[in-house]
Amino acid sequence: MRFSDDFPINVIPKNDEEKYIIEEAKLWLDENCFKSSLNPYEQHINNVVNLGKKITPFIIDIMRENNNEEGMYTHFLLEIICRLYEGEIEFKGYCPPSWCMNQFIQLYDNGGFDLINKATE
């Protein structure tokens, strides 16, 4: 039994790419759950970031589900969005992870990611 089995991602994947993202998230959690520091360039994060910005809606769906006190995938999800939109979205100062998650969800719901994507095409 894997540690991640106790913290399932309940978002239903629609295709193999989304299944892959969930598996990478679980692998990341299993490998990093007891580390005292996290690497934003860890391989499982890199693998998902390499899929590109088209995965943003699915990442936001997982963020919605994982946006709670026991959000075990919070750092994984935040690193992916921050890496995908590096230089385009920036928070200054200390921002608690839960606040960042809420801001990304609101930005997505209000069409902010669509505007960013169109501006960079």
Residue pairs with C-beta under 8 A, 6 or more apart in sequence:
2 26
2 30
3 29
3 30
3 33
4 25
4 26
4 27
4 29
4 30
4 72
7 29
7 70
7 72
7 73
9 22
9 25
9 26
9 62
9 65
9 66
9 73
10 65
11 18
11 22
11 58
11 61
11 62
11 65
13 19
13 21
13 22
13 58
17 51
17 55
18 55
18 58
20 47
20 51
21 48
21 51
21 55
21 58
21 59
21 62
22 62
24 44
24 47
24 48
25 44
25 48
25 62
25 73
25 76
25 77
27 44
28 42
28 44
28 45
28 73
28 76
29 72
29 73
29 76
31 42
31 44
32 38
32 42
32 75
33 72
38 75
38 79
39 45
40 79
40 82
40 83
42 79
44 76
45 76
45 79
45 80
45 83
48 55
48 59
48 80
49 80
49 83
49 84
52 84
53 84
53 85
53 117
55 80
55 84
56 81
56 84
56 108
56 113
57 108
59 77
59 80
59 81
60 104
60 105
60 108
60 113
62 73
62 77
63 77
63 81
63 101
63 104
63 105
64 105
66 72
66 73
66 74
66 77
66 101
67 74
67 98
67 101
67 102
67 105
71 97
71 98
71 101
74 97
74 98
74 101
75 97
77 101
78 97
78 100
78 101
78 104
81 89
81 104
82 89
85 113
85 116
88 116
88 119
88 120
89 104
89 107
89 116
91 100
91 103
95 103
107 113
